[in-house]
Amino acid sequence: MTAPMKDLMPPDSFHLDAAEGWLELGNEAEAQAELEQLPRKWRDHPQALELQWKIHAQAKRWDAAAASGRDLAGAVPNEPHGWIHWAYSLHELKRSQEAWDVLMPMADRFPKEPTISYNLACYACQLGKADAALEWLGKAMKLGGKKKMRSMALGDPDLKPLWPEIQQT
């Protein structure tokens, strides 16, 4: 097991902050340019990888986002976000079975993370597994709050085939 990585410190962290600011302004190109100012030795740092994923995701560059998510999962395998990002990116590429295969084992590793259960519900639904989707959505509701998860589900096109059942919960 690797030791946890520390947060980047100034002046290196300034590049991450600036990139995050550009991203919040909707300018992925400037965010990427700022991230590239980060010294090469820090480009595989989890904070940099997370931001790289956000840049790709916001720009809807899902192949690159999947690679960043996979890299983040490899860098910090005991944190859920890399796995979630990787699977979500695969799902956005219409590779829902691969997304399921990446995220399913993480349900046991991170049993208290509602996003994993919710996303598994979405992937199951898109794979035509309605019963599994409802089961995973039920777990997400228990973990993340029934009202919040139900509201999200009723606005999520991935779960549209289940909206009648979800409305009754």
C-alpha distance (Angstrom), angle and dihedral (degrees) to the residues before:
residue distance angle dihedral
M1 . . .
T2 3.77 . .
A3 3.77 123.1 .
P4 3.79 115.3 -105.1
M5 3.78 113.9 -94.0
K6 3.77 118.0 -118.5
D7 3.78 123.3 -125.1
L8 3.75 115.2 -91.7
M9 3.77 113.2 -99.3
P10 3.82 131.3 -146.5
P11 2.92 133.2 -45.9
D12 3.82 90.5 26.7
S13 3.80 93.1 44.9
F14 3.82 89.7 58.6
H15 3.81 89.0 72.8
L16 3.80 91.0 54.5
D17 3.79 91.4 47.6
A18 3.79 91.8 49.3
A19 3.79 92.2 46.7
E20 3.80 90.2 50.0
G21 3.81 89.5 50.7
W22 3.79 92.5 51.9
L23 3.78 89.9 47.9
E24 3.80 91.4 52.2
L25 3.80 87.3 52.8
G26 3.79 88.9 54.2
N27 3.79 95.6 -111.4
E28 3.80 105.9 129.5
A29 3.82 93.1 170.1
E30 3.81 93.5 58.0
A31 3.80 90.7 42.2
Q32 3.80 89.4 53.9
A33 3.80 91.9 46.2
E34 3.79 90.7 51.9
L35 3.79 92.2 47.2
E36 3.80 88.9 52.6
Q37 3.82 88.3 58.8
L38 3.79 87.9 67.1
P39 3.82 109.6 105.9
R40 3.81 110.7 -96.9
K41 3.82 92.1 -116.5
W42 3.84 89.7 65.6
R43 3.81 100.1 44.5
D44 3.81 92.0 95.1
H45 3.79 92.6 48.8
P46 3.83 111.1 121.7
Q47 3.81 92.2 -118.6
A48 3.80 90.6 53.9
L49 3.81 92.3 45.2
E50 3.81 91.4 49.7
L51 3.78 91.0 51.2
Q52 3.80 91.1 45.6
W53 3.80 88.8 54.9
K54 3.81 91.3 49.8
I55 3.80 91.2 51.3
H56 3.80 92.5 50.5
A57 3.80 92.9 43.6
Q58 3.79 93.9 49.6
A59 3.81 88.9 50.1
K60 3.83 89.3 46.2
R61 3.80 91.6 -123.6
W62 3.78 91.4 147.5
D63 3.82 98.5 172.7
A64 3.80 90.2 56.2
A65 3.80 90.7 41.1
A66 3.81 90.6 53.6
A67 3.80 90.1 52.4
S68 3.82 91.2 49.2
G69 3.80 91.4 48.1
R70 3.79 91.0 49.7
D71 3.81 90.4 49.0
L72 3.81 90.8 49.3
A73 3.82 91.3 49.4
G74 3.80 88.6 51.5
A75 3.80 93.0 47.7
V76 3.80 95.4 49.3
P77 3.81 107.0 16.7
N78 3.80 92.2 166.8
E79 3.80 92.5 61.6
P80 3.82 119.9 77.1
H81 3.80 101.5 -141.7
G82 3.79 99.0 78.9
W83 3.79 91.4 50.9
I84 3.81 91.7 46.7
H85 3.81 92.3 48.2
W86 3.79 93.3 46.6
A87 3.80 93.4 49.9
Y88 3.81 93.3 43.6
S89 3.79 91.0 52.2
L90 3.80 91.0 50.9
H91 3.80 89.4 49.8
E92 3.81 90.3 51.8
L93 3.81 87.1 53.8
K94 3.84 87.1 57.3
R95 3.80 89.4 -108.6
S96 3.80 94.8 124.4
Q97 3.80 95.0 152.1
E98 3.81 89.9 57.1
A99 3.80 89.4 46.0
W100 3.80 89.0 52.4
D101 3.80 91.0 48.0
V102 3.82 91.8 52.0
L103 3.80 96.6 44.8
M104 3.80 103.5 35.6
P105 3.84 95.7 75.3
M106 3.80 89.0 49.3
A107 3.81 91.9 64.0
D108 3.81 88.2 75.4
R109 3.79 94.1 40.8
F110 3.83 93.2 50.7
P111 3.82 104.4 26.9
K112 3.82 94.3 164.1
E113 3.83 97.1 52.6
P114 3.84 107.7 104.8
T115 3.81 93.7 -168.2
I116 3.79 90.6 65.5
S117 3.80 92.6 53.4
Y118 3.80 91.9 43.8
N119 3.79 93.8 49.4
L120 3.80 91.4 46.5
A121 3.81 87.1 54.4
C122 3.81 89.5 53.8
Y123 3.79 93.6 47.1
A124 3.80 92.6 46.3
C125 3.79 90.9 50.5
Q126 3.79 92.0 50.6
L127 3.80 89.3 48.8
G128 3.82 90.3 55.0
K129 3.81 95.0 -107.0
A130 3.80 99.4 130.1
D131 3.81 96.6 165.3
A132 3.81 92.2 50.9
A133 3.80 90.2 45.8
L134 3.80 92.0 54.3
E135 3.79 90.8 46.6
W136 3.82 92.3 52.0
L137 3.79 91.5 44.8
G138 3.80 88.9 52.9
K139 3.81 89.5 53.9
A140 3.80 90.4 48.5
M141 3.80 90.0 51.6
K142 3.80 91.1 52.3
L143 3.80 91.9 49.1
G144 3.79 101.9 37.3
G145 3.78 103.0 28.9
K146 3.77 125.9 -82.5
K147 3.79 97.0 -117.8
K148 3.81 94.7 48.3
M149 3.81 95.7 44.5
R150 3.80 93.2 43.7
S151 3.79 90.8 52.0
M152 3.82 91.3 49.0
A153 3.80 91.7 47.6
L154 3.80 93.4 50.6
G155 3.80 89.5 56.0
D156 3.79 96.8 42.4
P157 3.81 114.7 99.3
D158 3.82 89.8 -156.9
L159 3.81 88.0 67.2
K160 3.82 97.3 39.8
P161 3.82 93.5 113.4
L162 3.81 87.4 61.1
W163 3.79 99.0 44.6
P164 3.83 94.1 106.4
E165 3.82 91.0 55.0
I166 3.80 92.9 41.7
Q167 3.82 91.1 51.9
Q168 3.81 88.5 58.6
T169 3.81 94.0 54.6
